[in-house]
Amino acid sequence: MLSVVIPTLNAEKSLTRTLAALIRPTVRGLVKDVVIADGGSDDGTLGIAETAGAKIVKAPKGRGTQLAAGAQAARGEWLLFLHADTVLQPGWDEEVETLLERLEKRGEKGTSFAAVFKFALDDFSFWARMLERVVAWRCWLFGLPYGDQGLLVSRKLYDELGGYRPFQIMEDVDLVRRIGRRRLVFLRTPAVTSPERYLNDGYLARSSRNAMCLMLYYLGVNPDRIARIYSRR
């Protein structure tokens, strides 16, 4: 029924936990296959994926390109795009099943909505809680979740929208904007993401950088140009 697509690049430190959260839903039959779209890992990422029985697809480095390649290789009627450092919390599969069952009872074909999870960070600090609140407000005010909240979308809707574009950055915002706020469902289950980037750069610095990239995107700057700016900072 559901394919999970995970883009990876040297993700050995986090991938095991991400995949572990998919075991029970796979046994229960909700998850049909897991596709690892790898952008050239040279650590233990591919070994972890092989051990877990995931399908491996190699693609040029860049999240948009990798996600598009993974979606093409996936077999499910529904696609769940998930970052390699994000762990879905227990109960996520029941919530998704309930949502899909209600959709089926209404006779809908999967083009009326997409769903994302609740953003959370694997960090006990004050700054982590503040950022979670900021993300919650951003989602409520603007209907703008990011890729680290996961994205559940039917293949039919994904294909109708043209899927992920080959952007190195802002590929998540680009697709969510095409989905539209009215078609977004915000699930209750947390998707807990690694805080490593925020701890390395500092919460304020990292958040400011993300906000700058978003502003540039809305001003019409090419995402590949934004990625070059992003990588230099």
Secondary structure, DSSP 8 states (H G I E B T S, - for coil): -EEEEEEESS-HHHHHHHHHTTHHHHHHTSEEEEEEEES---SSHHHHHHHTT-EEEE--SSHHHHHHHHHHH---SEEEE--TTEEE-TTHHHHHHHHHHHHHHTT--S-S-EEEEEEEES--SHHHHHHHHHHHHHHHHH----GGG-EEEEHHHHHHHT---S-SSSHHHHHHHHH-GGGEEEEEEEEEE--HHHHHH-HHHHHHHHHHHHHHHHTT--HHHHHHHHHH-
